[in-house]
């Protein structure tokens, strides 16, 4: 699951022409550390829903990688 999430995040970073990450750090903020905008978060939501059939923002905002992973479990 974490490897697939890493792939999804790297695909979004590639579209943004940002440097890909080698591994995920649980404490990373999607906005502050990865530089995700509202548009990027929407893209992340759609891709995660397609892959895992889970709406990570269903119960409110998520900010960190660990919060995303918790929603996927």
PDB file as gemmi writes it, atoms N, CA and C in Angstrom:
CRYST1    1.000    1.000    1.000  90.00  90.00  90.00 P 1                      
ATOM      1  N   UNK A   1       0.807  -1.182   0.000  1.00  0.00           N  
ATOM      2  CA  UNK A   1       0.000   0.000   0.000  1.00  0.00           C  
ATOM      3  C   UNK A   1       0.864   1.265   0.000  1.00  0.00           C  
ATOM      4  N   UNK A   2       1.878   1.302   0.847  1.00  0.00           N  
ATOM      5  CA  UNK A   2       2.732   2.488   0.903  1.00  0.00           C  
ATOM      6  C   UNK A   2       3.509   2.683  -0.395  1.00  0.00           C  
ATOM      7  N   UNK A   3       3.907   1.587  -1.035  1.00  0.00           N  
ATOM      8  CA  UNK A   3       4.619   1.710  -2.314  1.00  0.00           C  
ATOM      9  C   UNK A   3       3.723   2.309  -3.380  1.00  0.00           C  
ATOM     10  N   UNK A   4       2.460   1.904  -3.404  1.00  0.00           N  
ATOM     11  CA  UNK A   4       1.523   2.454  -4.383  1.00  0.00           C  
ATOM     12  C   UNK A   4       1.263   3.924  -4.095  1.00  0.00           C  
ATOM     13  N   UNK A   5       1.132   4.279  -2.815  1.00  0.00           N  
ATOM     14  CA  UNK A   5       0.950   5.678  -2.437  1.00  0.00           C  
ATOM     15  C   UNK A   5       2.161   6.500  -2.871  1.00  0.00           C  
ATOM     16  N   UNK A   6       3.357   5.955  -2.682  1.00  0.00           N  
ATOM     17  CA  UNK A   6       4.574   6.628  -3.130  1.00  0.00           C  
ATOM     18  C   UNK A   6       4.533   6.867  -4.635  1.00  0.00           C  
ATOM     19  N   UNK A   7       4.098   5.878  -5.387  1.00  0.00           N  
ATOM     20  CA  UNK A   7       3.988   6.025  -6.850  1.00  0.00           C  
ATOM     21  C   UNK A   7       3.008   7.125  -7.219  1.00  0.00           C  
ATOM     22  N   UNK A   8       1.860   7.157  -6.554  1.00  0.00           N  
ATOM     23  CA  UNK A   8       0.849   8.181  -6.839  1.00  0.00           C  
ATOM     24  C   UNK A   8       1.405   9.566  -6.537  1.00  0.00           C  
ATOM     25  N   UNK A   9       2.048   9.722  -5.394  1.00  0.00           N  
ATOM     26  CA  UNK A   9       2.622  11.019  -5.016  1.00  0.00           C  
ATOM     27  C   UNK A   9       3.692  11.430  -6.014  1.00  0.00           C  
ATOM     28  N   UNK A  10       4.544  10.493  -6.421  1.00  0.00           N  
ATOM     29  CA  UNK A  10       5.592  10.816  -7.394  1.00  0.00           C  
ATOM     30  C   UNK A  10       5.016  11.178  -8.759  1.00  0.00           C  
ATOM     31  N   UNK A  11       3.911  10.564  -9.154  1.00  0.00           N  
ATOM     32  CA  UNK A  11       3.267  10.932 -10.417  1.00  0.00           C  
ATOM     33  C   UNK A  11       2.788  12.382 -10.366  1.00  0.00           C  
ATOM     34  N   UNK A  12       2.227  12.778  -9.228  1.00  0.00           N  
ATOM     35  CA  UNK A  12       1.768  14.164  -9.073  1.00  0.00           C  
ATOM     36  C   UNK A  12       2.959  15.111  -9.050  1.00  0.00           C  
ATOM     37  N   UNK A  13       4.024  14.746  -8.344  1.00  0.00           N  
ATOM     38  CA  UNK A  13       5.225  15.587  -8.311  1.00  0.00           C  
ATOM     39  C   UNK A  13       5.822  15.732  -9.707  1.00  0.00           C  
ATOM     40  N   UNK A  14       5.789  14.665 -10.490  1.00  0.00           N  
ATOM     41  CA  UNK A  14       6.316  14.712 -11.853  1.00  0.00           C  
ATOM     42  C   UNK A  14       5.509  15.681 -12.718  1.00  0.00           C  
ATOM     43  N   UNK A  15       4.194  15.658 -12.578  1.00  0.00           N  
ATOM     44  CA  UNK A  15       3.348  16.596 -13.320  1.00  0.00           C  
ATOM     45  C   UNK A  15       3.704  18.031 -12.949  1.00  0.00           C  
ATOM     46  N   UNK A  16       4.003  18.255 -11.666  1.00  0.00           N  
ATOM     47  CA  UNK A  16       4.370  19.589 -11.178  1.00  0.00           C  
ATOM     48  C   UNK A  16       5.812  19.960 -11.525  1.00  0.00           C  
ATOM     49  N   UNK A  17       6.523  19.017 -12.146  1.00  0.00           N  
ATOM     50  CA  UNK A  17       7.936  19.188 -12.472  1.00  0.00           C  
ATOM     51  C   UNK A  17       8.785  19.401 -11.211  1.00  0.00           C  
ATOM     52  N   UNK A  18       8.381  18.714 -10.154  1.00  0.00           N  
ATOM     53  CA  UNK A  18       9.117  18.731  -8.894  1.00  0.00           C  
ATOM     54  C   UNK A  18       9.918  17.441  -8.772  1.00  0.00           C  
ATOM     55  N   UNK A  19      10.909  17.460  -7.908  1.00  0.00           N  
ATOM     56  CA  UNK A  19      11.743  16.283  -7.688  1.00  0.00           C  
ATOM     57  C   UNK A  19      10.935  15.180  -7.004  1.00  0.00           C  
ATOM     58  N   UNK A  20      11.065  13.963  -7.527  1.00  0.00           N  
ATOM     59  CA  UNK A  20      10.403  12.809  -6.923  1.00  0.00           C  
ATOM     60  C   UNK A  20      11.062  12.476  -5.587  1.00  0.00           C  
ATOM     61  N   UNK A  21      10.325  11.763  -4.755  1.00  0.00           N  
ATOM     62  CA  UNK A  21      10.865  11.336  -3.466  1.00  0.00           C  
ATOM     63  C   UNK A  21      11.150   9.839  -3.507  1.00  0.00           C  
ATOM     64  N   UNK A  22      12.189   9.434  -2.782  1.00  0.00           N  
ATOM     65  CA  UNK A  22      12.591   8.026  -2.758  1.00  0.00           C  
ATOM     66  C   UNK A  22      11.769   7.198  -1.781  1.00  0.00           C  
ATOM     67  N   UNK A  23      11.343   7.847  -0.705  1.00  0.00           N  
ATOM     68  CA  UNK A  23      10.551   7.155   0.314  1.00  0.00           C  
ATOM     69  C   UNK A  23       9.638   8.172   0.980  1.00  0.00           C  
ATOM     70  N   UNK A  24       8.619   7.653   1.640  1.00  0.00           N  
ATOM     71  CA  UNK A  24       7.683   8.517   2.349  1.00  0.00           C  
ATOM     72  C   UNK A  24       8.095   8.632   3.810  1.00  0.00           C  
ATOM     73  N   UNK A  25       7.974   9.827   4.338  1.00  0.00           N  
ATOM     74  CA  UNK A  25       8.193  10.066   5.755  1.00  0.00           C  
ATOM     75  C   UNK A  25       6.836  10.357   6.374  1.00  0.00           C  
ATOM     76  N   UNK A  26       6.475   9.613   7.394  1.00  0.00           N  
ATOM     77  CA  UNK A  26       5.132   9.688   7.958  1.00  0.00           C  
ATOM     78  C   UNK A  26       4.755  11.093   8.419  1.00  0.00           C  
ATOM     79  N   UNK A  27       5.712  11.855   8.900  1.00  0.00           N  
ATOM     80  CA  UNK A  27       5.426  13.179   9.438  1.00  0.00           C  
ATOM     81  C   UNK A  27       5.279  14.256   8.367  1.00  0.00           C  
ATOM     82  N   UNK A  28       5.622  13.942   7.129  1.00  0.00           N  
ATOM     83  CA  UNK A  28       5.560  14.953   6.071  1.00  0.00           C  
ATOM     84  C   UNK A  28       4.163  15.510   5.920  1.00  0.00           C  
ATOM     85  N   UNK A  29       4.103  16.828   5.784  1.00  0.00           N  
ATOM     86  CA  UNK A  29       2.855  17.510   5.456  1.00  0.00           C  
ATOM     87  C   UNK A  29       2.704  17.517   3.940  1.00  0.00           C  
ATOM     88  N   UNK A  30       1.502  17.210   3.472  1.00  0.00           N  
ATOM     89  CA  UNK A  30       1.261  17.221   2.027  1.00  0.00           C  
ATOM     90  C   UNK A  30       1.488  18.621   1.461  1.00  0.00           C  
ATOM     91  N   UNK A  31       1.063  19.627   2.194  1.00  0.00           N  
ATOM     92  CA  UNK A  31       1.205  21.007   1.715  1.00  0.00           C  
ATOM     93  C   UNK A  31       2.602  21.574   1.980  1.00  0.00           C  
ATOM     94  N   UNK A  32       3.048  21.487   3.220  1.00  0.00           N  
ATOM     95  CA  UNK A  32       4.303  22.147   3.599  1.00  0.00           C  
ATOM     96  C   UNK A  32       5.546  21.433   3.088  1.00  0.00           C  
ATOM     97  N   UNK A  33       5.586  20.117   3.196  1.00  0.00           N  
ATOM     98  CA  UNK A  33       6.787  19.378   2.809  1.00  0.00           C  
ATOM     99  C   UNK A  33       6.795  18.960   1.342  1.00  0.00           C  
ATOM    100  N   UNK A  34       5.622  18.618   0.807  1.00  0.00           N  
ATOM    101  CA  UNK A  34       5.555  18.190  -0.594  1.00  0.00           C  
ATOM    102  C   UNK A  34       5.100  19.313  -1.518  1.00  0.00           C  
ATOM    103  N   UNK A  35       4.635  20.412  -0.936  1.00  0.00           N  
ATOM    104  CA  UNK A  35       4.233  21.563  -1.744  1.00  0.00           C  
ATOM    105  C   UNK A  35       2.929  21.373  -2.500  1.00  0.00           C  
ATOM    106  N   UNK A  36       2.066  20.487  -2.026  1.00  0.00           N  
ATOM    107  CA  UNK A  36       0.802  20.232  -2.713  1.00  0.00           C  
ATOM    108  C   UNK A  36      -0.147  21.416  -2.556  1.00  0.00           C  
ATOM    109  N   UNK A  37      -0.759  21.800  -3.649  1.00  0.00           N  
ATOM    110  CA  UNK A  37      -1.793  22.829  -3.661  1.00  0.00           C  
ATOM    111  C   UNK A  37      -3.152  22.152  -3.491  1.00  0.00           C  
ATOM    112  N   UNK A  38      -4.191  22.954  -3.436  1.00  0.00           N  
ATOM    113  CA  UNK A  38      -5.546  22.389  -3.365  1.00  0.00           C  
ATOM    114  C   UNK A  38      -5.827  21.516  -4.578  1.00  0.00           C  
ATOM    115  N   UNK A  39      -5.356  21.950  -5.743  1.00  0.00           N  
ATOM    116  CA  UNK A  39      -5.530  21.164  -6.965  1.00  0.00           C  
ATOM    117  C   UNK A  39      -4.805  19.823  -6.849  1.00  0.00           C  
ATOM    118  N   UNK A  40      -3.584  19.840  -6.319  1.00  0.00           N  
ATOM    119  CA  UNK A  40      -2.815  18.602  -6.145  1.00  0.00           C  
ATOM    120  C   UNK A  40      -3.512  17.655  -5.173  1.00  0.00           C  
ATOM    121  N   UNK A  41      -4.089  18.207  -4.113  1.00  0.00           N  
ATOM    122  CA  UNK A  41      -4.806  17.376  -3.146  1.00  0.00           C  
ATOM    123  C   UNK A  41      -6.044  16.753  -3.780  1.00  0.00           C  
ATOM    124  N   UNK A  42      -6.705  17.504  -4.649  1.00  0.00           N  
ATOM    125  CA  UNK A  42      -7.856  16.947  -5.375  1.00  0.00           C  
ATOM    126  C   UNK A  42      -7.403  15.808  -6.279  1.00  0.00           C  
ATOM    127  N   UNK A  43      -6.279  16.004  -6.964  1.00  0.00           N  
ATOM    128  CA  UNK A  43      -5.723  14.956  -7.831  1.00  0.00           C  
ATOM    129  C   UNK A  43      -5.345  13.725  -7.009  1.00  0.00           C  
ATOM    130  N   UNK A  44      -4.735  13.948  -5.861  1.00  0.00           N  
ATOM    131  CA  UNK A  44      -4.366  12.846  -4.968  1.00  0.00           C  
ATOM    132  C   UNK A  44      -5.609  12.075  -4.533  1.00  0.00           C  
ATOM    133  N   UNK A  45      -6.653  12.799  -4.175  1.00  0.00           N  
ATOM    134  CA  UNK A  45      -7.903  12.168  -3.748  1.00  0.00           C  
ATOM    135  C   UNK A  45      -8.475  11.277  -4.838  1.00  0.00           C  
ATOM    136  N   UNK A  46      -8.529  11.788  -6.062  1.00  0.00           N  
ATOM    137  CA  UNK A  46      -9.076  11.021  -7.185  1.00  0.00           C  
ATOM    138  C   UNK A  46      -8.247   9.772  -7.442  1.00  0.00           C  
ATOM    139  N   UNK A  47      -6.938   9.922  -7.444  1.00  0.00           N  
ATOM    140  CA  UNK A  47      -6.071   8.770  -7.718  1.00  0.00           C  
ATOM    141  C   UNK A  47      -6.161   7.712  -6.616  1.00  0.00           C  
ATOM    142  N   UNK A  48      -6.252   8.158  -5.366  1.00  0.00           N  
ATOM    143  CA  UNK A  48      -6.386   7.211  -4.257  1.00  0.00           C  
ATOM    144  C   UNK A  48      -7.741   6.514  -4.319  1.00  0.00           C  
ATOM    145  N   UNK A  49      -8.790   7.271  -4.643  1.00  0.00           N  
ATOM    146  CA  UNK A  49     -10.115   6.649  -4.782  1.00  0.00           C  
ATOM    147  C   UNK A  49     -10.103   5.598  -5.881  1.00  0.00           C  
ATOM    148  N   UNK A  50      -9.461   5.913  -7.007  1.00  0.00           N  
ATOM    149  CA  UNK A  50      -9.380   4.953  -8.109  1.00  0.00           C  
ATOM    150  C   UNK A  50      -8.614   3.695  -7.711  1.00  0.00           C  
ATOM    151  N   UNK A  51      -7.526   3.873  -6.990  1.00  0.00           N  
ATOM    152  CA  UNK A  51      -6.656   2.744  -6.645  1.00  0.00           C  
ATOM    153  C   UNK A  51      -7.167   1.942  -5.445  1.00  0.00           C  
ATOM    154  N   UNK A  52      -7.633   2.646  -4.407  1.00  0.00           N  
ATOM    155  CA  UNK A  52      -7.969   1.979  -3.147  1.00  0.00           C  
ATOM    156  C   UNK A  52      -9.464   1.998  -2.810  1.00  0.00           C  
ATOM    157  N   UNK A  53     -10.256   2.715  -3.589  1.00  0.00           N  
ATOM    158  CA  UNK A  53     -11.694   2.862  -3.342  1.00  0.00           C  
ATOM    159  C   UNK A  53     -11.962   3.461  -1.963  1.00  0.00           C  
ATOM    160  N   UNK A  54     -11.173   4.481  -1.606  1.00  0.00           N  
ATOM    161  CA  UNK A  54     -11.302   5.171  -0.324  1.00  0.00           C  
ATOM    162  C   UNK A  54     -11.241   6.671  -0.583  1.00  0.00           C  
ATOM    163  N   UNK A  55     -12.172   7.422   0.032  1.00  0.00           N  
ATOM    164  CA  UNK A  55     -12.137   8.884  -0.028  1.00  0.00           C  
ATOM    165  C   UNK A  55     -11.408   9.372   1.214  1.00  0.00           C  
ATOM    166  N   UNK A  56     -10.164   9.786   1.060  1.00  0.00           N  
ATOM    167  CA  UNK A  56      -9.351  10.161   2.218  1.00  0.00           C  
ATOM    168  C   UNK A  56      -9.839  11.439   2.890  1.00  0.00           C  
ATOM    169  N   UNK A  57     -10.650  12.236   2.198  1.00  0.00           N  
ATOM    170  CA  UNK A  57     -11.150  13.480   2.774  1.00  0.00           C  
ATOM    171  C   UNK A  57     -12.607  13.373   3.219  1.00  0.00           C  
ATOM    172  N   UNK A  58     -13.145  12.165   3.240  1.00  0.00           N  
ATOM    173  CA  UNK A  58     -14.547  11.962   3.596  1.00  0.00           C  
ATOM    174  C   UNK A  58     -14.878  12.507   4.986  1.00  0.00           C  
ATOM    175  N   UNK A  59     -13.990  12.306   5.939  1.00  0.00           N  
ATOM    176  CA  UNK A  59     -14.231  12.736   7.323  1.00  0.00           C  
ATOM    177  C   UNK A  59     -13.515  14.032   7.674  1.00  0.00           C  
ATOM    178  N   UNK A  60     -13.071  14.779   6.696  1.00  0.00           N  
ATOM    179  CA  UNK A  60     -12.349  16.021   6.948  1.00  0.00           C  
ATOM    180  C   UNK A  60     -10.989  16.005   6.284  1.00  0.00           C  
ATOM    181  N   UNK A  61     -10.227  17.034   6.565  1.00  0.00           N  
ATOM    182  CA  UNK A  61      -8.919  17.188   5.935  1.00  0.00           C  
ATOM    183  C   UNK A  61      -7.889  16.230   6.512  1.00  0.00           C  
ATOM    184  N   UNK A  62      -6.982  15.827   5.659  1.00  0.00           N  
ATOM    185  CA  UNK A  62      -5.784  15.119   6.105  1.00  0.00           C  
ATOM    186  C   UNK A  62      -4.600  15.993   5.724  1.00  0.00           C  
ATOM    187  N   UNK A  63      -3.582  15.996   6.557  1.00  0.00           N  
ATOM    188  CA  UNK A  63      -2.450  16.879   6.307  1.00  0.00           C  
ATOM    189  C   UNK A  63      -1.144  16.124   6.111  1.00  0.00           C  
ATOM    190  N   UNK A  64      -0.995  14.991   6.764  1.00  0.00           N  
ATOM    191  CA  UNK A  64       0.291  14.295   6.728  1.00  0.00           C  
ATOM    192  C   UNK A  64       0.179  12.947   6.021  1.00  0.00           C  
ATOM    193  N   UNK A  65       1.332  12.422   5.667  1.00  0.00           N  
ATOM    194  CA  UNK A  65       1.392  11.096   5.053  1.00  0.00           C  
ATOM    195  C   UNK A  65       0.797  10.056   5.998  1.00  0.00           C  
ATOM    196  N   UNK A  66       1.089  10.167   7.291  1.00  0.00           N  
ATOM    197  CA  UNK A  66       0.560   9.183   8.246  1.00  0.00           C  
ATOM    198  C   UNK A  66      -0.962   9.233   8.300  1.00  0.00           C  
ATOM    199  N   UNK A  67      -1.560  10.413   8.165  1.00  0.00           N  
ATOM    200  CA  UNK A  67      -3.022  10.519   8.153  1.00  0.00           C  
ATOM    201  C   UNK A  67      -3.604   9.866   6.902  1.00  0.00           C  
ATOM    202  N   UNK A  68      -2.934  10.018   5.775  1.00  0.00           N  
ATOM    203  CA  UNK A  68      -3.386   9.371   4.539  1.00  0.00           C  
ATOM    204  C   UNK A  68      -3.340   7.857   4.713  1.00  0.00           C  
ATOM    205  N   UNK A  69      -2.225   7.353   5.215  1.00  0.00           N  
ATOM    206  CA  UNK A  69      -2.070   5.905   5.402  1.00  0.00           C  
ATOM    207  C   UNK A  69      -3.119   5.369   6.371  1.00  0.00           C  
ATOM    208  N   UNK A  70      -3.409   6.116   7.432  1.00  0.00           N  
ATOM    209  CA  UNK A  70      -4.430   5.683   8.395  1.00  0.00           C  
ATOM    210  C   UNK A  70      -5.791   5.546   7.723  1.00  0.00           C  
ATOM    211  N   UNK A  71      -6.101   6.430   6.786  1.00  0.00           N  
ATOM    212  CA  UNK A  71      -7.384   6.359   6.070  1.00  0.00           C  
ATOM    213  C   UNK A  71      -7.434   5.148   5.142  1.00  0.00           C  
ATOM    214  N   UNK A  72      -6.280   4.699   4.684  1.00  0.00           N  
ATOM    215  CA  UNK A  72      -6.229   3.576   3.751  1.00  0.00           C  
ATOM    216  C   UNK A  72      -6.316   2.226   4.449  1.00  0.00           C  
ATOM    217  N   UNK A  73      -6.117   2.212   5.757  1.00  0.00           N  
ATOM    218  CA  UNK A  73      -6.129   0.942   6.500  1.00  0.00           C  
ATOM    219  C   UNK A  73      -7.531   0.560   6.899  1.00  0.00           C  
TER     220      UNK A  73                                                      
END                                                                             
